Amino acid sequence: MAEMTRYEHGVPSWVDMGAPDPQAALIFYSELLGWEGQDMGEEAGHYTIVSKNGKMVAAISPAQQQPGPPWWSTYINVDDVDQVTKKAEAAGGEVVVAPMDVMTAGRMAVYRDTTGAFISAWQPQDHPGAQLVNQPGAFCWCELGSSDLEKSKRFYADVFGWGWGGAPEYAEAQVAGRSIAGVMPRPEAIPAEVPDHWLVYFGASDVDGDAHKAQSLGATQVVEPTDIPNMGRFAVFLDPQGAVFALYK
């Protein structure tokens, strides 16, 4: 599955990041992943849609006032963001950004889940989400590092209706029986002051080659290229401005 025109309720559909220097971020990811950017203008807060082979894959925007390094945000496609927001509150989450319209693109909200990770909901109108996924240079997976795996599973099941598969130490969130995200205990190497967070993966045609290129462009390698038995190969990085991301084949 590569080209997308719509997403089911509960499926991750979009990723974006707010960068202190959005132009530098655009240059880095364009060099690494082959992206092309289109600034949507002042009315849209200079939100820049990035495309791969003419298909929308993600976005980069100026950072909002926030502590700590920038991060990639994950958006979950929903049928009714207002109803999902009520579920997030009832499940013990915090509403960080109340449901709001984004011009005619769609309607969104941002939550902090019950272990402190940020997650966003997206109800599409003109903007359905990423038009290209599961390809080199496109969003292909997201994964939560959680300080309380069972608490996280309850929250996301209650809010987005996720079912669960996978293994005890790596839960796979499922929609209609299809795995769409992962939840794992947060790695011990992550400093205690860093909150739980979602990690965004982008497809790579050559993880080792792209890892070398990422570092030559100023990224810091956090996890070296590593095989996942019978599944694939991945690596994790901090981009030059400190945002964490992963590559996967």
N, C-alpha and C positions, 0 to 999 in steps of 0.2 A: 504494500500500500504506500503510494508516494504522493499523488495529487489528491487534495481534499477540497470539497466544496461545502461540507457540513460535518458537524460532530454530534455524537450522542450526548445526552445529559450525563455529566460526571466524568467526561473524558478531557484530559489536558489538551488545550487547543492553541495556546499562545504563550510566548515568553517575551519579556522586555527587560531593559535595565536602564537605570538612571545613572549617568556617569558624570563625575566632576568636570571632565573634559570630553564631551560627546564626540567631537571631531576626531580626537586622538583615538577614542574607542572604536569609532567607525573605521579608521585607517587600519588599526590592529586586526579587527575581525574580518575586514575585507581582504587584507593580505593573507590571512590564515585560512579563511573559509570561502573566499570567492564571492563575497557579498557586494551588492550595489545598493546605495542608500538614496532615499528620496525624502527630503525635509518637507513635512506637511505644512510648514509655515508658522507665522507668529500666532495665529488664532488657535493653532493646535499645540502651542507651547514648544514649537520646533521639535515635535515628536518625529523621529526619522524612521520610516519603514524601510527595512532592509530586505532585499530579494535575492534569490538564487535562481538563475536561469529564467528570470522574468516572473517568478512566483514568490509571493510574500512568505518570509520565514520567521521574522522576529522584528524587534524595534529597539532603538537606542534613543534616549532623551536626556536633557539636562537633569542632573541630580536635584532632588528636592532637599530641603534642609533636614538632615538626619545624621545621627551619630554613627561612627564606624565607617568601614569601607562600603563601596557600592555592592549591589548584588543583583543577580538575575531573578526576576519574579516569574512565577508560574501561575497561569490562569486556567481555571477549570470551567469548561463549557456547562452552562445551566439553562434550563427552560425558563426559570423565573427567579431572578436574583433577589427579589424582595422576600420571597418565601424561603430561599436558602439562607438569607441573612437571619431570619427568625430562628431557623434551625441551628445556625452557628451560635447564636446567643443562648438558646436553650441547652446546647451541648456544652456550654461553659467557655466558649471562645469569646474573644474581644473583637468588636467591630471597630477597625482602625479607620476605614473610609466607608461611610454609609452609602447605600445604593445611590448611584448618580449616573445621569446620561452623559455619554461622551459624544457630543454632537449627534450625528445620525449613525455613528459607527456601531453603537451598542450601549449596554448598561452594565456597570461594574460595581464591585465592592471589594474591600480588602479586609481580611481577618487575621488575628493572631490566634493560633490554635492553642490547645490546652497544655502544650509543653513549650510554647513561646515562638514557634515558627510562623512566619507570614505565609499566607496563601490568598490568592485572589479568585474571584468568581467573575465570569463573563457571560452575559446574555447577548447574543449577537443580533445585530440588525444589518447594516450595510457591510460590516466587517465580520466574516465568519470565523476568522482565526488564521492559522498558518495554512497556506495553500500547498505547501510541499513539506512532507515529513519523511523520516526514516530513510534519508538519503544523505550522502556526504554534503556537509555544509548546512544541514537542516536539523531542526529539533527532532530528537528520536527517543528520549526517555527522561524521566525525572525521578528523583529519589530523595526521600526524607531521612535524615539522620536524627533519630529521636532518643531523648533521654528516658522515655517511658513508652516502650513499644505498644503495650496493650492499651494505654490511655490514648495514644495516637490513633490506633485502629478503631476504637470506639467513636472518637470524634469524627473521623472522616466517613465512617459508615453512617453515622447519624446525620451528617450534613449533606453529603453527596450521594449517599446510597451505595457506597462501595461494598462489594463482597471481597472475600479474602482467600488467597491461595498461597502458593510458595512454600517456604520452610519456616520453622520456628524462629530462626535468626535472620531471615530475609522474607518478609511478608510481601506478597504481590497483590496490589489492589486490582480488583476486577470489575468490569462493567460488561454485563451480558456474557459472562464467562471468559472474557478476553482480558489479559493482563495489560494494565495501562500505566502503572507506576509502581515504585518499590518503597518499602519502609524498613529501615534497619536500625539497630542500636547505633547511637552516634559513636564514631571511632574515638578511642581513648586519647589519641594524639591531638584532638581538637581542644584548645584551651578552654577552661571552664567559663571564662568571660564571654566566649562566643556563643550566641544563642543557637538553639536547634534551627536548622534551615533546610530548605529544599535545594538540591543540586540539579542543575540542568545539564543534559548531555546533548552534544551535537554529533552528527554522523561524520565519520572519517573514512577515507578510502585506504589510508595507510597511517595507523596510529603512531608508529615509530617515527616515520618521516615527518608527520605533522607535529609530533612532540618536539622534535629538533627545531622545526620551523618556528613553533610558538616561542620557544626559548630564545631563538635568534631575534625575534621581534620584541623581546622584553618581558615575556611571561616567566613566572616561577613555577617549576614543576613540583607539585605536592605529592603526587603518586606516580611513580614511573610506569611506563607501559606494562600492563599486567594481563595475563590470560584469565578469563573466566571459563573453567572447563566446559566444553561442549556448547559454549554460547558465543564467545567473542573476545575482544581485547579492548582495554580501556586505559585511560590515563587522566589525571586530574591536575589542574593548573590554577594559579592566580594570574589574572591578566595584569598588564602593566599598572592599572589603577587599583588593583586589589580585589577585583570580583572573581569569585571561584566559578569554574566551569569544568566540564569533562568532555573528552572525545571518546567515541565508541565505534568499533566496527564489528 
